[in-house]
């Protein structure tokens, strides 16, 4: 940002008010409050109210210049020049604006005319020197600085101009020294202090030594702090301070400074962008989202509009605003390709918003787009399909992961286990689908080849084998589970009880009542209070027509489980006392 030293502004407005009107009054009010954005809105009408006042037009040009609206500033300065030509203060500003806009020839021409119009005004030569500096004519720049010094040896602006010349050459140490010389002549020069702060910043950027680098950054911040204390409405100071803090990763402090900047300069797009990012980085998404929304709609910020939209979608996601996040991502996919992590966020937002169908579709799209980055996503999606009893989808997704070379890992045993479960559970109760049951058996077998000690997998393998009517093999597997599970009956209690139950089921189907009684007895010896063990023992005794022992075990069931319906029915049927 190029700041403009406005020398006659209050005097100018005082004159302007005599011929002014409502727009002039509003403009003056906002200008004196340094609210340049709002002041600029009144410039066109205020100029109409002061059509013969060149000083007023000059001051209106200063407002546009402060806002970096250089074409508007130039046009307004030219209006002032039309009202009264050859005013060197206006000529300098026209030249300065041309120069900043890169129109060096036009700038130098009008500034040479200014030096001829008033050969004793040092400021004319300094402005010409600045124009030569921007045009890389450094020898001519230095010559004009010397001419200014000849006119006024103590003018601090000459030291500033010399500092600018060195700054242009990136000789920041000499630039810093000249800005310090200017401040030695007048410590209240905001322009010199601002440029000194900037010099410290660039010296820090070039410094290799980390301790010295940090010290130079601190000095830069200290100078900007002095500027903000001297001029609490100096928007540039807050911007530069915030920028340094932002790039130093001090996001909380950066957000504070940049908030001040956007308050003073609502049209400051870049500062707002830094503010939005700072707020995002500290997790203040509620505050970041409005700023990101403004940036995303700012036509002057095309280069970051898409990035701001991404940050907004992620911000909503982090804050668990699921609907807002899905809406933001839906807007993005119209023109942008989402990376794998954002596809995950997109799908998860839909999942948490209650639309699992949409979520699953997006997960599938992401996996197809980034198969080598989606190992975790494939696994999780397969598990989600499984939990929704979408067994075919689950198996397909697990198989896709198994077919992806980069996904080979320790989860494969578990994957085959879930494939086996999906195949097994997809067979309706009381029906036999030998194909799916066989596939379940094979999947469980593969899983056990990788993790032979997993008793739960072996339990379901035995279950599948039993469903295929291979009772001998099923009995072998159940016995193996019970044998291994006995090593820790507490940790393996659930699996052991299931194994006993399923083993009893096999004997019941085979009407092997003696084996049923023995298994129930072993079960009850291990788990004394398990009612189901006594129920199977009762059934075994009843199958052998030993009514007394049958009734004895059914009564034991009722004692342990008073609401057990089957036991009550069996007791009644046998007329047990």
LINNORGI-V414030 format. One record per backbone hydrogen bond with DSSP energy under -1.0 kcal/mol. CO is the residue of the C=O (numbers start at 1). NH is the residue of the N-H. E is the energy in kcal/mol with one decimal. If there is no record, write none. Layout:
co=[CO:CO]
nh=[NH:NH]
e=[E:E]
//
This chain:
co=[8:9:10:11:12:13:15:16:21:22:23:24:25:26:27:28:29:30:31:34:35:36:39:40:42:43:44:45:50:53:54:55:56:57:58:59:60:61:62:63:64:65:68:69:70:71:72:73:74:75:76:77:78:79:80:87:88:89:90:91:92:93:94:95:96:97:98:99:102:103:104:105:106:107:108:109:110:111:112:113:114:118:121:122:123:124:125:126:127:128:129:130:131:132:133:136:137:138:139:140:141:142:143:144:145:146:147:148:152:155:156:157:158:159:160:161:162:163:164:165:166:167:170:171:172:173:174:175:176:177:178:179:180:181:182:186:189:190:191:192:193:194:195:196:197:198:199:200:201:202:209:210:211:212:213:214:215:216:217:218:219:220:221:222:223:224:225:226:227:231:233:234:235:236:237:238:239:240:241:242:243:245:246:249:250:251:252:253:254:255:256:257:258:259:260:261:265:267:268:269:270:271:272:273:274:275:276:277:278:279:280:283:284:285:288:289:290:291:292:295:298:301:304:305:306:307:308:309:310:311:312:313:314:315:316:317:320:321:322:323:324:325:326:327:328:329:332:332:339:340:341:342:343:344:345:346:347:348:349:350:351:355:356:357:358:359:360:361:362:363:364:365:366:370:371:374:375:376:377:378:379:380:381:382:383:384:385:386:389:390:391:392:393:394:395:396:397:398:399:401:404:405:409:411:412:413:414:415:416:417:418:419:420:421:422:424:428:433:434:435:436:437:438:439:440:441:442:443:444:445:447:447:451:453:454:455:456:457:458:459:460:461:462:463:464:465:466:469:470:471:472:473:474:475:476:477:478:479:480:481:482:484:485:488:492:493:494:495:496:497:498:499:500:501:502:503:504:505:506:507:511:512:513:514:515:516:517:518:519:520:521:522:523:527:530:531:532:533:534:535:536:537:538:539:540:541:542:545:546:547:548:549:550:551:552:553:554:555:556:557:561:564:565:566:567:568:569:570:571]
nh=[12:13:14:15:16:17:18:19:25:26:27:28:29:30:31:32:33:35:34:36:39:40:42:43:46:47:48:49:53:57:58:59:60:61:62:63:64:65:66:67:69:68:70:73:74:75:76:77:78:79:80:81:82:83:84:91:92:93:94:95:96:97:98:99:100:101:103:102:104:107:108:109:110:111:112:113:114:115:116:117:118:121:124:126:127:128:129:130:131:132:133:134:135:137:136:138:141:142:143:144:145:146:147:148:149:150:151:152:155:158:160:161:162:163:164:165:166:167:168:169:171:170:172:175:176:177:178:179:180:181:182:183:184:185:186:189:193:194:195:196:197:198:199:200:201:202:203:204:205:206:213:214:215:216:217:218:219:220:221:222:223:224:225:226:227:228:229:230:231:234:235:238:239:240:241:242:243:244:245:246:247:250:249:251:254:255:256:257:258:259:260:261:262:263:264:265:268:269:272:273:274:275:276:277:278:279:280:281:282:284:283:285:288:289:292:293:294:295:296:298:301:304:308:309:310:311:312:313:314:315:316:317:318:319:321:320:322:325:326:327:328:329:330:331:332:333:335:336:343:344:345:346:347:348:349:350:351:352:353:355:354:359:360:361:362:363:364:365:366:367:368:369:370:373:374:378:379:380:381:382:383:384:385:386:387:388:390:389:391:394:395:396:397:398:399:400:401:402:403:404:407:408:412:415:416:417:418:419:420:421:422:423:424:425:426:427:431:437:438:439:440:441:442:443:444:445:446:447:448:449:450:451:454:455:458:459:460:461:462:463:464:465:466:467:468:470:469:471:474:475:476:477:478:479:480:481:482:483:484:485:486:487:488:492:496:497:498:499:500:501:502:503:504:505:506:507:508:509:510:512:513:516:517:518:519:520:521:522:523:524:525:526:527:530:533:535:536:537:538:539:540:541:542:543:544:546:545:547:550:551:552:553:554:555:556:557:558:559:560:561:564:568:569:570:571:572:573:574:576]
e=[-3.2:-2.6:-1.9:-1.8:-2.6:-2.2:-1.2:-1.1:-2.5:-2.3:-2.6:-2.8:-2.2:-2.4:-2.7:-2.7:-1.1:-3.1:-1.9:-1.3:-2.2:-2.6:-1.5:-1.1:-2.6:-2.7:-1.2:-1.4:-1.5:-1.9:-2.3:-2.2:-2.2:-2.1:-1.7:-1.4:-1.7:-2.3:-2.6:-1.5:-2.7:-1.8:-1.4:-2.4:-2.9:-2.2:-2.1:-2.7:-2.3:-1.4:-2.0:-2.3:-2.0:-2.0:-2.1:-2.5:-2.6:-1.5:-2.5:-2.6:-2.9:-2.3:-2.6:-2.4:-2.4:-2.0:-2.7:-1.4:-1.5:-2.1:-2.8:-2.2:-2.1:-2.0:-2.3:-1.6:-1.6:-2.0:-1.7:-2.1:-1.9:-1.3:-1.1:-2.1:-2.3:-1.9:-2.6:-2.4:-1.9:-2.4:-2.4:-2.4:-1.5:-2.9:-1.6:-1.1:-1.9:-2.5:-2.0:-2.0:-1.8:-2.1:-1.7:-2.0:-2.1:-1.9:-1.4:-2.4:-1.3:-1.3:-1.8:-2.6:-2.4:-2.4:-2.5:-2.0:-2.2:-2.7:-2.5:-1.2:-2.7:-1.6:-1.3:-2.0:-2.8:-1.9:-2.0:-2.2:-2.3:-1.9:-2.1:-2.0:-1.8:-1.2:-1.8:-1.6:-2.1:-2.7:-2.1:-2.1:-2.4:-1.9:-2.1:-2.3:-1.8:-2.1:-2.4:-2.3:-1.9:-1.4:-2.6:-2.4:-1.9:-2.5:-2.1:-2.3:-2.2:-2.2:-2.5:-2.5:-2.2:-2.2:-2.4:-1.9:-1.9:-2.5:-2.0:-2.3:-3.0:-2.2:-1.3:-1.5:-2.3:-3.0:-2.5:-2.5:-2.6:-2.2:-2.1:-2.6:-2.6:-2.4:-1.5:-1.4:-2.4:-2.7:-1.7:-2.1:-2.9:-2.0:-1.5:-1.8:-2.5:-1.8:-2.1:-3.0:-2.5:-1.8:-2.1:-2.1:-2.3:-2.3:-2.8:-2.2:-2.4:-2.7:-2.1:-2.5:-1.5:-2.4:-1.4:-1.6:-2.4:-2.9:-2.9:-2.4:-1.9:-2.4:-2.6:-1.4:-1.8:-1.6:-2.7:-1.8:-2.3:-2.4:-2.2:-2.4:-2.4:-2.5:-2.5:-1.8:-2.9:-1.9:-3.0:-1.7:-1.5:-2.4:-2.6:-2.2:-2.3:-2.5:-2.5:-1.9:-1.7:-2.4:-1.8:-2.8:-2.5:-2.1:-1.9:-2.9:-2.6:-2.6:-2.7:-1.7:-2.4:-2.7:-1.5:-2.5:-1.0:-2.1:-3.1:-2.0:-2.0:-2.5:-2.4:-2.3:-2.7:-2.4:-2.2:-2.1:-2.9:-1.5:-1.1:-3.1:-2.0:-2.8:-2.9:-2.4:-2.2:-2.3:-2.8:-2.3:-2.6:-1.6:-3.0:-1.8:-1.3:-2.3:-2.7:-2.5:-2.3:-2.5:-2.7:-2.0:-2.0:-2.4:-1.7:-1.2:-2.1:-1.6:-1.5:-2.4:-2.6:-1.6:-2.3:-2.5:-2.4:-2.3:-3.0:-2.5:-2.7:-3.4:-1.2:-1.1:-1.2:-2.9:-2.0:-2.2:-2.5:-2.6:-2.4:-2.3:-2.7:-2.3:-2.4:-2.3:-2.4:-1.5:-1.1:-1.6:-1.5:-1.0:-1.7:-2.1:-1.9:-2.1:-2.6:-2.0:-2.5:-2.6:-2.5:-2.3:-1.4:-2.1:-1.9:-1.5:-2.2:-2.9:-1.8:-2.2:-2.6:-2.3:-2.0:-2.3:-2.5:-2.6:-2.4:-2.8:-1.4:-1.3:-1.6:-2.5:-2.9:-2.5:-2.0:-2.5:-2.7:-2.5:-2.8:-2.4:-2.5:-1.9:-1.9:-2.0:-2.5:-2.4:-2.0:-2.6:-1.4:-1.9:-2.6:-2.3:-2.6:-2.3:-2.4:-2.7:-2.3:-2.8:-2.3:-1.3:-2.8:-1.7:-1.2:-1.7:-2.1:-1.9:-2.5:-2.2:-2.4:-2.6:-2.6:-2.4:-1.3:-3.1:-1.6:-1.2:-2.1:-3.3:-2.2:-2.0:-2.3:-2.5:-1.4:-1.8:-1.9:-2.2:-1.9:-3.1:-2.2:-1.8:-2.3:-2.4:-2.5:-2.2:-2.3:-1.8:-2.1]
//
